[in-house]
Amino acid sequence: MSADAITDWRKHLAACARRACLLEATARKPGNVHPEASYPDLCYDDFVRSADAIAPAIGNAPGRPVGQTILDAVLATQRTVGRNTNLGIVLLIAPLAAVPQNQTLRDGIAPVLRSLTQTDASLVYRAIRAAQPGGMGNVEDQDVADEPTGTLVDVMRLAAERDAIARQYSNDFDDVLTFGLPTLYELAGERAFDARWEEVVIGLQLRWMAMYPDTLIARKRGRREAEESAGMAAAVLDAGLFASDEGRRRLKRLDEWLRAEGNSRNPGTTADLVTACLFAALREGVISDGPFDLKKSP
């Protein structure tokens, strides 16, 4: 591959990462930060600046250790916004960005994950400690306060039951590539993403919440409330989402319920997985990474 082709691919990956983050953050999804909704310590501009911050590190992912890409992206975020806005996103996107250009994500992700080492795990532990994410708790084996003794996949496998992001490392990103991507394509329809992007992103969030109760909510509030949020998301979809007044009413009630306890019901893991799906679709060229209007609404 020529030097120009390598440069172009790196630029493509960086653009995909930035666009995926902006699409996810800009869509007015229930319970998450967006241009019309903030939390006391986080606002929409924090996510925009974070998207800009991680793009170069993701662009440099090919040929570099995945753990180093993750650490570089997290440290860039800390320098830019000084808080955790995107650790989960980076953990998901970095392995996908490492898949060789001549391979599809479905074919290439397993070899990337199999190549991960204990050094990758150590670098990721450093990234997690730098980001200081909420809702992690402590565990007896391979706690992030200590140094890992296994590969990155080994330590992620230990957390897979309580964290949907860790689960992707243990199942070759099956949830993203087998559930998330097909759902995104179904919602977008033939060549319709640019015109309906916000409706698609919100629909994907609700489908994901309904299928997989958000694990961040579960860790912060308990499994019962995570399952309650899943049921409410399913009810919005059953009512037709934006196609009916009842769907819009249920969406508003879900948003209010998710925000009723500060940010402790924030479906943040779902948001990260939605971003990974968007990155995957952009990386594969199924949706365009070119300019389109982020102000359009459903």
Secondary structure as the mmCIF struct_conf table of DSSP 4:
data_model
#
loop_
_struct_conf.conf_type_id
_struct_conf.id
_struct_conf.beg_label_comp_id
_struct_conf.beg_label_asym_id
_struct_conf.beg_label_seq_id
_struct_conf.end_label_comp_id
_struct_conf.end_label_asym_id
_struct_conf.end_label_seq_id
HELX_RH_AL_P HELX_RH_AL_P1 ALA A 3 THR A 26
BEND BEND1 ALA A 27 ALA A 27
TURN_TY1_P TURN_TY1_P1 PRO A 30 GLY A 31
BEND BEND2 ASN A 32 ASN A 32
STRN STRN1 HIS A 34 HIS A 34
TURN_TY1_P TURN_TY1_P2 PRO A 35 GLU A 36
STRN STRN2 ALA A 37 ALA A 37
STRN STRN3 TYR A 39 TYR A 39
TURN_TY1_P TURN_TY1_P3 PRO A 40 ASP A 41
STRN STRN4 LEU A 42 LEU A 42
HELX_RH_AL_P HELX_RH_AL_P2 TYR A 44 GLY A 59
TURN_TY1_P TURN_TY1_P4 ASN A 60 ASN A 60
TURN_TY1_P TURN_TY1_P5 PRO A 62 GLY A 63
BEND BEND3 ARG A 64 ARG A 64
HELX_RH_AL_P HELX_RH_AL_P3 VAL A 66 VAL A 81
BEND BEND4 GLY A 82 ARG A 83
BEND BEND5 THR A 85 ASN A 86
HELX_RH_AL_P HELX_RH_AL_P4 LEU A 87 ALA A 97
TURN_TY1_P TURN_TY1_P6 ALA A 98 ALA A 98
BEND BEND6 VAL A 99 VAL A 99
TURN_TY1_P TURN_TY1_P7 GLN A 101 ASN A 102
BEND BEND7 GLN A 103 GLN A 103
HELX_RH_AL_P HELX_RH_AL_P5 LEU A 105 ARG A 114
TURN_TY1_P TURN_TY1_P8 SER A 115 SER A 115
HELX_RH_AL_P HELX_RH_AL_P6 GLN A 118 ALA A 131
BEND BEND8 GLY A 134 GLY A 135
BEND BEND9 GLU A 140 GLN A 142
TURN_TY1_P TURN_TY1_P9 VAL A 144 ALA A 145
BEND BEND10 ASP A 146 ASP A 146
BEND BEND11 THR A 149 GLY A 150
HELX_RH_AL_P HELX_RH_AL_P7 LEU A 152 ALA A 159
TURN_TY1_P TURN_TY1_P10 ALA A 160 ARG A 162
HELX_RH_AL_P HELX_RH_AL_P8 ALA A 164 SER A 170
TURN_TY1_P TURN_TY1_P11 ASN A 171 PHE A 173
HELX_RH_AL_P HELX_RH_AL_P9 ASP A 174 ASP A 174
HELX_RH_PI_P HELX_RH_PI_P1 ASP A 175 GLY A 180
HELX_RH_AL_P HELX_RH_AL_P10 LEU A 181 ALA A 188
TURN_TY1_P TURN_TY1_P12 GLU A 190 ARG A 191
HELX_RH_AL_P HELX_RH_AL_P11 PHE A 193 MET A 211
BEND BEND12 TYR A 212 TYR A 212
HELX_RH_AL_P HELX_RH_AL_P12 THR A 215 ARG A 221
HELX_RH_AL_P HELX_RH_AL_P13 ARG A 223 ASP A 238
TURN_TY1_P TURN_TY1_P13 ALA A 239 GLY A 240
HELX_RH_3T_P HELX_RH_3T_P1 LEU A 241 ALA A 243
BEND BEND13 SER A 244 SER A 244
HELX_RH_AL_P HELX_RH_AL_P14 ASP A 245 ARG A 259
TURN_TY1_P TURN_TY1_P14 ALA A 260 ARG A 265
HELX_RH_AL_P HELX_RH_AL_P15 GLY A 268 ARG A 283
TURN_TY1_P TURN_TY1_P15 GLU A 284 GLY A 285
BEND BEND14 VAL A 286 ILE A 287
BEND BEND15 GLY A 290 GLY A 290
TURN_TY1_P TURN_TY1_P16 LEU A 294 LYS A 295
#
